[in-house]
Amino acid sequence: MVFVPVPPPEREVTVRARDLSQRLTQVIREFQQNHPGTTSEDVRQAVQLASEGSGVSRGGTRQQRAAIAVVLGILFAGLGAFFFLQRAGGGGGGGGEGPTVSWFWMVAGIGILTVLLALVAVLRHNRDR
């Protein structure tokens, strides 16, 4: 099979986006003139803070995405373990060989663990503010 690379289509920049870009550039230049020690890292952090404060940032912070990934990973791992144990044990009735786990306790355990991890993530997020 032959793979032909195709570049992604370029997004067309709107007039509003161009206008905002020009205004931001002007404000940054004025600020750098008034505060000569301003670094590009300062500007980057300021733009990031401004976009987060205005609701522009849709993806959340890296820590928030990591916390969500951990919670989902634990949830799916728990569900996988549940189905594995159900398969190995022949169901929650205790009739098969091997370990048996009832539906209720497995789902309750996964739910409690997920809620606790979400609570920890929210508390850590609020603490960092």
VMD Tcl script that builds the backbone (N, CA, C; Angstrom):
set m [mol new atoms 387]
animate dup $m
set s [atomselect $m all]
$s set {name element resname resid chain x y z} {
  {N N MET 1 A 0.841 -1.163 0.000}
  {CA C MET 1 A 0.000 0.000 0.000}
  {C C MET 1 A 0.899 1.244 0.000}
  {N N VAL 2 A 0.523 2.214 -0.789}
  {CA C VAL 2 A 1.293 3.448 -0.923}
  {C C VAL 2 A 0.645 4.530 -0.077}
  {N N PHE 3 A 1.466 5.248 0.663}
  {CA C PHE 3 A 0.978 6.344 1.497}
  {C C PHE 3 A 1.381 7.652 0.842}
  {N N VAL 4 A 0.406 8.483 0.565}
  {CA C VAL 4 A 0.667 9.792 -0.020}
  {C C VAL 4 A 0.356 10.841 1.032}
  {N N PRO 5 A 1.396 11.546 1.530}
  {CA C PRO 5 A 1.135 12.562 2.557}
  {C C PRO 5 A 0.364 13.745 1.987}
  {N N VAL 6 A -0.635 14.144 2.724}
  {CA C VAL 6 A -1.443 15.296 2.323}
  {C C VAL 6 A -1.381 16.314 3.453}
  {N N PRO 7 A -0.907 17.522 3.164}
  {CA C PRO 7 A -0.844 18.522 4.238}
  {C C PRO 7 A -2.250 18.915 4.675}
  {N N PRO 8 A -2.392 19.186 5.969}
  {CA C PRO 8 A -3.719 19.588 6.447}
  {C C PRO 8 A -4.121 20.924 5.845}
  {N N PRO 9 A -5.405 21.102 5.609}
  {CA C PRO 9 A -5.841 22.383 5.041}
  {C C PRO 9 A -5.605 23.521 6.028}
  {N N GLU 10 A -5.192 24.648 5.487}
  {CA C GLU 10 A -4.936 25.808 6.341}
  {C C GLU 10 A -6.260 26.451 6.742}
  {N N ARG 11 A -6.299 26.851 8.010}
  {CA C ARG 11 A -7.501 27.536 8.489}
  {C C ARG 11 A -7.457 28.981 8.026}
  {N N GLU 12 A -8.594 29.450 7.602}
  {CA C GLU 12 A -8.679 30.841 7.188}
  {C C GLU 12 A -8.862 31.704 8.431}
  {N N VAL 13 A -8.053 32.741 8.544}
  {CA C VAL 13 A -8.094 33.630 9.699}
  {C C VAL 13 A -9.189 34.664 9.477}
  {N N THR 14 A -10.027 34.833 10.480}
  {CA C THR 14 A -11.127 35.780 10.364}
  {C C THR 14 A -10.621 37.210 10.546}
  {N N VAL 15 A -11.438 38.148 10.134}
  {CA C VAL 15 A -11.099 39.561 10.277}
  {C C VAL 15 A -10.998 39.927 11.755}
  {N N ARG 16 A -11.892 39.380 12.571}
  {CA C ARG 16 A -11.847 39.650 14.014}
  {C C ARG 16 A -10.553 39.152 14.632}
  {N N ALA 17 A -10.134 37.959 14.218}
  {CA C ALA 17 A -8.897 37.399 14.763}
  {C C ALA 17 A -7.696 38.266 14.373}
  {N N ARG 18 A -7.682 38.753 13.139}
  {CA C ARG 18 A -6.586 39.639 12.704}
  {C C ARG 18 A -6.591 40.939 13.507}
  {N N ASP 19 A -7.776 41.501 13.706}
  {CA C ASP 19 A -7.898 42.741 14.463}
  {C C ASP 19 A -7.428 42.547 15.901}
  {N N LEU 20 A -7.858 41.461 16.525}
  {CA C LEU 20 A -7.433 41.166 17.892}
  {C C LEU 20 A -5.931 40.962 17.958}
  {N N SER 21 A -5.375 40.281 16.978}
  {CA C SER 21 A -3.930 40.053 16.939}
  {C C SER 21 A -3.165 41.375 16.853}
  {N N GLN 22 A -3.648 42.278 16.026}
  {CA C GLN 22 A -2.989 43.581 15.897}
  {C C GLN 22 A -3.074 44.371 17.204}
  {N N ARG 23 A -4.232 44.322 17.852}
  {CA C ARG 23 A -4.389 45.036 19.127}
  {C C ARG 23 A -3.491 44.444 20.207}
  {N N LEU 24 A -3.436 43.121 20.278}
  {CA C LEU 24 A -2.559 42.480 21.257}
  {C C LEU 24 A -1.100 42.836 21.015}
  {N N THR 25 A -0.699 42.815 19.754}
  {CA C THR 25 A 0.682 43.173 19.410}
  {C C THR 25 A 0.990 44.597 19.838}
  {N N GLN 26 A 0.058 45.507 19.616}
  {CA C GLN 26 A 0.251 46.903 19.995}
  {C C GLN 26 A 0.371 47.043 21.518}
  {N N VAL 27 A -0.499 46.382 22.249}
  {CA C VAL 27 A -0.463 46.456 23.711}
  {C C VAL 27 A 0.833 45.854 24.248}
  {N N ILE 28 A 1.256 44.744 23.672}
  {CA C ILE 28 A 2.504 44.105 24.123}
  {C C ILE 28 A 3.693 45.021 23.872}
  {N N ARG 29 A 3.734 45.649 22.700}
  {CA C ARG 29 A 4.842 46.586 22.397}
  {C C ARG 29 A 4.865 47.756 23.376}
  {N N GLU 30 A 3.674 48.321 23.651}
  {CA C GLU 30 A 3.605 49.435 24.591}
  {C C GLU 30 A 4.074 49.009 25.979}
  {N N PHE 31 A 3.655 47.821 26.387}
  {CA C PHE 31 A 4.050 47.327 27.704}
  {C C PHE 31 A 5.553 47.105 27.767}
  {N N GLN 32 A 6.132 46.552 26.707}
  {CA C GLN 32 A 7.571 46.313 26.682}
  {C C GLN 32 A 8.354 47.623 26.682}
  {N N GLN 33 A 7.797 48.652 26.073}
  {CA C GLN 33 A 8.463 49.960 26.096}
  {C C GLN 33 A 8.426 50.554 27.500}
  {N N ASN 34 A 7.307 50.388 28.199}
  {CA C ASN 34 A 7.175 50.920 29.554}
  {C C ASN 34 A 7.918 50.075 30.583}
  {N N HIS 35 A 8.099 48.795 30.285}
  {CA C HIS 35 A 8.782 47.859 31.188}
  {C C HIS 35 A 9.850 47.114 30.393}
  {N N PRO 36 A 11.045 47.706 30.261}
  {CA C PRO 36 A 12.081 47.146 29.387}
  {C C PRO 36 A 12.533 45.722 29.755}
  {N N GLY 37 A 12.345 45.281 30.970}
  {CA C GLY 37 A 12.810 43.956 31.374}
  {C C GLY 37 A 11.850 42.827 31.020}
  {N N THR 38 A 10.782 43.124 30.291}
  {CA C THR 38 A 9.782 42.118 29.967}
  {C C THR 38 A 10.358 41.087 29.003}
  {N N THR 39 A 10.228 39.808 29.379}
  {CA C THR 39 A 10.760 38.731 28.532}
  {C C THR 39 A 9.633 38.122 27.699}
  {N N SER 40 A 10.019 37.325 26.724}
  {CA C SER 40 A 9.014 36.647 25.909}
  {C C SER 40 A 8.232 35.634 26.746}
  {N N GLU 41 A 8.870 35.079 27.785}
  {CA C GLU 41 A 8.174 34.159 28.694}
  {C C GLU 41 A 7.088 34.900 29.478}
  {N N ASP 42 A 7.383 36.143 29.888}
  {CA C ASP 42 A 6.364 36.955 30.566}
  {C C ASP 42 A 5.155 37.168 29.659}
  {N N VAL 43 A 5.422 37.465 28.413}
  {CA C VAL 43 A 4.344 37.707 27.452}
  {C C VAL 43 A 3.546 36.423 27.236}
  {N N ARG 44 A 4.233 35.302 27.089}
  {CA C ARG 44 A 3.555 34.030 26.872}
  {C C ARG 44 A 2.647 33.691 28.043}
  {N N GLN 45 A 3.162 33.859 29.263}
  {CA C GLN 45 A 2.359 33.561 30.446}
  {C C GLN 45 A 1.160 34.503 30.558}
  {N N ALA 46 A 1.372 35.759 30.246}
  {CA C ALA 46 A 0.279 36.729 30.323}
  {C C ALA 46 A -0.831 36.401 29.320}
  {N N VAL 47 A -0.456 36.034 28.113}
  {CA C VAL 47 A -1.462 35.681 27.103}
  {C C VAL 47 A -2.202 34.418 27.521}
  {N N GLN 48 A -1.477 33.459 28.085}
  {CA C GLN 48 A -2.120 32.235 28.556}
  {C C GLN 48 A -3.104 32.532 29.688}
  {N N LEU 49 A -2.689 33.357 30.645}
  {CA C LEU 49 A -3.580 33.726 31.749}
  {C C LEU 49 A -4.807 34.475 31.242}
  {N N ALA 50 A -4.593 35.366 30.292}
  {CA C ALA 50 A -5.710 36.143 29.750}
  {C C ALA 50 A -6.694 35.237 29.013}
  {N N SER 51 A -6.198 34.273 28.266}
  {CA C SER 51 A -7.098 33.389 27.530}
  {C C SER 51 A -7.843 32.454 28.478}
  {N N GLU 52 A -7.201 32.032 29.572}
  {CA C GLU 52 A -7.888 31.190 30.551}
  {C C GLU 52 A -8.956 31.990 31.287}
  {N N GLY 53 A -8.661 33.230 31.606}
  {CA C GLY 53 A -9.608 34.064 32.330}
  {C C GLY 53 A -10.812 34.457 31.497}
  {N N SER 54 A -10.650 34.471 30.178}
  {CA C SER 54 A -11.758 34.873 29.320}
  {C C SER 54 A -12.588 33.693 28.849}
  {N N GLY 55 A -12.235 32.492 29.285}
  {CA C GLY 55 A -12.991 31.314 28.878}
  {C C GLY 55 A -12.602 30.786 27.516}
  {N N VAL 56 A -11.501 31.269 26.957}
  {CA C VAL 56 A -11.077 30.832 25.638}
  {C C VAL 56 A -10.503 29.432 25.683}
  {N N SER 57 A -9.781 29.115 26.732}
  {CA C SER 57 A -9.124 27.819 26.838}
  {C C SER 57 A -10.173 26.732 27.053}
  {N N ARG 58 A -10.306 25.824 26.075}
  {CA C ARG 58 A -11.309 24.780 26.156}
  {C C ARG 58 A -10.744 23.484 26.702}
  {N N GLY 59 A -9.460 23.267 26.589}
  {CA C GLY 59 A -8.901 21.984 26.935}
  {C C GLY 59 A -8.553 21.816 28.398}
  {N N GLY 60 A -8.576 22.850 29.182}
  {CA C GLY 60 A -8.181 22.760 30.576}
  {C C GLY 60 A -6.666 22.717 30.695}
  {N N THR 61 A -6.198 22.730 31.910}
  {CA C THR 61 A -4.761 22.687 32.109}
  {C C THR 61 A -4.262 21.266 31.943}
  {N N ARG 62 A -2.988 21.138 31.844}
  {CA C ARG 62 A -2.372 19.826 31.692}
  {C C ARG 62 A -2.695 18.938 32.895}
  {N N GLN 63 A -2.694 19.523 34.089}
  {CA C GLN 63 A -2.999 18.757 35.292}
  {C C GLN 63 A -4.445 18.279 35.292}
  {N N GLN 64 A -5.363 19.116 34.835}
  {CA C GLN 64 A -6.763 18.711 34.783}
  {C C GLN 64 A -6.960 17.569 33.794}
  {N N ARG 65 A -6.314 17.672 32.642}
  {CA C ARG 65 A -6.426 16.593 31.654}
  {C C ARG 65 A -5.816 15.308 32.187}
  {N N ALA 66 A -4.704 15.419 32.917}
  {CA C ALA 66 A -4.077 14.231 33.492}
  {C C ALA 66 A -4.979 13.594 34.544}
  {N N ALA 67 A -5.608 14.416 35.373}
  {CA C ALA 67 A -6.510 13.888 36.404}
  {C C ALA 67 A -7.698 13.180 35.770}
  {N N ILE 68 A -8.245 13.747 34.730}
  {CA C ILE 68 A -9.360 13.117 34.036}
  {C C ILE 68 A -8.923 11.795 33.420}
  {N N ALA 69 A -7.727 11.777 32.837}
  {CA C ALA 69 A -7.218 10.539 32.242}
  {C C ALA 69 A -7.025 9.459 33.297}
  {N N VAL 70 A -6.525 9.836 34.472}
  {CA C VAL 70 A -6.330 8.855 35.545}
  {C C VAL 70 A -7.669 8.294 36.011}
  {N N VAL 71 A -8.646 9.163 36.206}
  {CA C VAL 71 A -9.965 8.710 36.657}
  {C C VAL 71 A -10.583 7.772 35.617}
  {N N LEU 72 A -10.520 8.152 34.351}
  {CA C LEU 72 A -11.080 7.293 33.313}
  {C C LEU 72 A -10.316 5.983 33.205}
  {N N GLY 73 A -8.990 6.038 33.356}
  {CA C GLY 73 A -8.189 4.815 33.313}
  {C C GLY 73 A -8.560 3.860 34.424}
  {N N ILE 74 A -8.726 4.389 35.630}
  {CA C ILE 74 A -9.118 3.537 36.756}
  {C C ILE 74 A -10.521 2.971 36.534}
  {N N LEU 75 A -11.403 3.798 36.013}
  {CA C LEU 75 A -12.763 3.338 35.744}
  {C C LEU 75 A -12.751 2.183 34.748}
  {N N PHE 76 A -12.038 2.334 33.642}
  {CA C PHE 76 A -11.996 1.278 32.634}
  {C C PHE 76 A -11.239 0.053 33.127}
  {N N ALA 77 A -10.188 0.252 33.911}
  {CA C ALA 77 A -9.472 -0.892 34.483}
  {C C ALA 77 A -10.381 -1.664 35.440}
  {N N GLY 78 A -11.147 -0.950 36.241}
  {CA C GLY 78 A -12.081 -1.597 37.155}
  {C C GLY 78 A -13.156 -2.370 36.409}
  {N N LEU 79 A -13.684 -1.768 35.354}
  {CA C LEU 79 A -14.689 -2.470 34.561}
  {C C LEU 79 A -14.094 -3.704 33.895}
  {N N GLY 80 A -12.866 -3.573 33.396}
  {CA C GLY 80 A -12.191 -4.720 32.791}
  {C C GLY 80 A -11.974 -5.833 33.799}
  {N N ALA 81 A -11.528 -5.465 35.009}
  {CA C ALA 81 A -11.338 -6.473 36.059}
  {C C ALA 81 A -12.668 -7.111 36.426}
  {N N PHE 82 A -13.705 -6.315 36.475}
  {CA C PHE 82 A -15.024 -6.845 36.808}
  {C C PHE 82 A -15.453 -7.904 35.794}
  {N N PHE 83 A -15.358 -7.562 34.510}
  {CA C PHE 83 A -15.790 -8.516 33.492}
  {C C PHE 83 A -14.894 -9.751 33.474}
  {N N PHE 84 A -13.597 -9.551 33.733}
  {CA C PHE 84 A -12.692 -10.695 33.811}
  {C C PHE 84 A -13.085 -11.606 34.963}
  {N N LEU 85 A -13.335 -11.036 36.135}
  {CA C LEU 85 A -13.709 -11.847 37.293}
  {C C LEU 85 A -15.067 -12.506 37.094}
  {N N GLN 86 A -15.980 -11.813 36.450}
  {CA C GLN 86 A -17.277 -12.405 36.173}
  {C C GLN 86 A -17.129 -13.601 35.231}
  {N N ARG 87 A -16.273 -13.441 34.248}
  {CA C ARG 87 A -16.042 -14.516 33.275}
  {C C ARG 87 A -15.359 -15.702 33.947}
  {N N ALA 88 A -14.359 -15.403 34.783}
  {CA C ALA 88 A -13.603 -16.465 35.447}
  {C C ALA 88 A -14.435 -17.141 36.521}
  {N N GLY 89 A -15.299 -16.389 37.196}
  {CA C GLY 89 A -16.061 -16.940 38.304}
  {C C GLY 89 A -17.418 -17.475 37.920}
  {N N GLY 90 A -17.805 -17.280 36.687}
  {CA C GLY 90 A -19.099 -17.790 36.263}
  {C C GLY 90 A -20.261 -16.951 36.742}
  {N N GLY 91 A -20.037 -15.698 37.059}
  {CA C GLY 91 A -21.119 -14.827 37.487}
  {C C GLY 91 A -21.099 -14.633 38.987}
  {N N GLY 92 A -22.001 -13.817 39.479}
  {CA C GLY 92 A -22.032 -13.477 40.890}
  {C C GLY 92 A -22.798 -14.461 41.743}
  {N N GLY 93 A -23.296 -15.529 41.150}
  {CA C GLY 93 A -24.101 -16.464 41.905}
  {C C GLY 93 A -23.303 -17.482 42.694}
  {N N GLY 94 A -22.023 -17.602 42.467}
  {CA C GLY 94 A -21.190 -18.533 43.208}
  {C C GLY 94 A -21.227 -19.936 42.662}
  {N N GLY 95 A -21.763 -20.140 41.450}
  {CA C GLY 95 A -21.867 -21.489 40.922}
  {C C GLY 95 A -20.637 -21.968 40.180}
  {N N GLY 96 A -19.754 -21.060 39.737}
  {CA C GLY 96 A -18.602 -21.471 38.940}
  {C C GLY 96 A -17.361 -21.633 39.773}
  {N N GLU 97 A -16.303 -22.050 39.104}
  {CA C GLU 97 A -15.026 -22.194 39.796}
  {C C GLU 97 A -14.317 -20.847 39.814}
  {N N GLY 98 A -13.472 -20.656 40.781}
  {CA C GLY 98 A -12.699 -19.423 40.858}
  {C C GLY 98 A -13.420 -18.365 41.648}
  {N N PRO 99 A -12.853 -17.169 41.668}
  {CA C PRO 99 A -13.437 -16.102 42.488}
  {C C PRO 99 A -14.756 -15.619 41.908}
  {N N THR 100 A -15.665 -15.281 42.782}
  {CA C THR 100 A -16.936 -14.711 42.342}
  {C C THR 100 A -17.099 -13.349 42.996}
  {N N VAL 101 A -17.600 -12.419 42.236}
  {CA C VAL 101 A -17.802 -11.060 42.709}
  {C C VAL 101 A -19.196 -10.640 42.275}
  {N N SER 102 A -19.962 -10.108 43.193}
  {CA C SER 102 A -21.299 -9.685 42.814}
  {C C SER 102 A -21.238 -8.376 42.040}
  {N N TRP 103 A -22.199 -8.189 41.195}
  {CA C TRP 103 A -22.291 -6.970 40.401}
  {C C TRP 103 A -22.326 -5.740 41.301}
  {N N PHE 104 A -23.121 -5.821 42.312}
  {CA C PHE 104 A -23.322 -4.664 43.174}
  {C C PHE 104 A -22.011 -4.170 43.769}
  {N N TRP 105 A -21.226 -5.051 44.360}
  {CA C TRP 105 A -20.008 -4.618 45.046}
  {C C TRP 105 A -18.947 -4.134 44.074}
  {N N MET 106 A -18.872 -4.748 42.907}
  {CA C MET 106 A -17.886 -4.301 41.924}
  {C C MET 106 A -18.245 -2.912 41.399}
  {N N VAL 107 A -19.492 -2.716 41.036}
  {CA C VAL 107 A -19.922 -1.404 40.525}
  {C C VAL 107 A -19.843 -0.356 41.631}
  {N N ALA 108 A -20.233 -0.706 42.844}
  {CA C ALA 108 A -20.155 0.236 43.961}
  {C C ALA 108 A -18.700 0.629 44.234}
  {N N GLY 109 A -17.801 -0.322 44.202}
  {CA C GLY 109 A -16.391 -0.021 44.436}
  {C C GLY 109 A -15.813 0.887 43.365}
  {N N ILE 110 A -16.130 0.608 42.120}
  {CA C ILE 110 A -15.644 1.453 41.025}
  {C C ILE 110 A -16.237 2.859 41.149}
  {N N GLY 111 A -17.516 2.935 41.465}
  {CA C GLY 111 A -18.158 4.246 41.605}
  {C C GLY 111 A -17.574 5.052 42.751}
  {N N ILE 112 A -17.369 4.409 43.889}
  {CA C ILE 112 A -16.796 5.109 45.046}
  {C C ILE 112 A -15.386 5.583 44.745}
  {N N LEU 113 A -14.580 4.726 44.124}
  {CA C LEU 113 A -13.210 5.104 43.785}
  {C C LEU 113 A -13.193 6.276 42.800}
  {N N THR 114 A -14.067 6.234 41.818}
  {CA C THR 114 A -14.136 7.317 40.836}
  {C C THR 114 A -14.553 8.627 41.491}
  {N N VAL 115 A -15.554 8.576 42.350}
  {CA C VAL 115 A -16.014 9.788 43.037}
  {C C VAL 115 A -14.910 10.338 43.940}
  {N N LEU 116 A -14.216 9.469 44.659}
  {CA C LEU 116 A -13.119 9.930 45.526}
  {C C LEU 116 A -11.999 10.577 44.725}
  {N N LEU 117 A -11.635 9.976 43.615}
  {CA C LEU 117 A -10.578 10.573 42.785}
  {C C LEU 117 A -11.013 11.918 42.201}
  {N N ALA 118 A -12.264 12.009 41.789}
  {CA C ALA 118 A -12.769 13.285 41.283}
  {C C ALA 118 A -12.769 14.339 42.385}
  {N N LEU 119 A -13.161 13.944 43.597}
  {CA C LEU 119 A -13.162 14.863 44.728}
  {C C LEU 119 A -11.748 15.354 45.038}
  {N N VAL 120 A -10.790 14.447 45.012}
  {CA C VAL 120 A -9.392 14.836 45.238}
  {C C VAL 120 A -8.932 15.821 44.169}
  {N N ALA 121 A -9.288 15.563 42.919}
  {CA C ALA 121 A -8.893 16.465 41.832}
  {C C ALA 121 A -9.505 17.847 42.015}
  {N N VAL 122 A -10.769 17.916 42.401}
  {CA C VAL 122 A -11.432 19.207 42.608}
  {C C VAL 122 A -10.802 19.944 43.775}
  {N N LEU 123 A -10.541 19.247 44.879}
  {CA C LEU 123 A -9.944 19.889 46.036}
  {C C LEU 123 A -8.541 20.405 45.725}
  {N N ARG 124 A -7.770 19.639 44.991}
  {CA C ARG 124 A -6.420 20.098 44.624}
  {C C ARG 124 A -6.500 21.306 43.704}
  {N N HIS 125 A -7.474 21.295 42.791}
  {CA C HIS 125 A -7.635 22.422 41.869}
  {C C HIS 125 A -8.001 23.685 42.657}
  {N N ASN 126 A -8.934 23.567 43.591}
  {CA C ASN 126 A -9.360 24.721 44.387}
  {C C ASN 126 A -8.234 25.205 45.302}
  {N N ARG 127 A -7.413 24.282 45.809}
  {CA C ARG 127 A -6.300 24.651 46.670}
  {C C ARG 127 A -5.241 25.459 45.908}
  {N N ASP 128 A -5.055 25.136 44.622}
  {CA C ASP 128 A -4.036 25.810 43.819}
  {C C ASP 128 A -4.439 27.204 43.393}
  {N N ARG 129 A -5.688 27.558 43.575}
  {CA C ARG 129 A -6.154 28.901 43.162}
  {C C ARG 129 A -5.662 29.962 44.074}
}
mol reanalyze $m
mol bondsrecalc $m
mol representation Tube
mol addrep $m
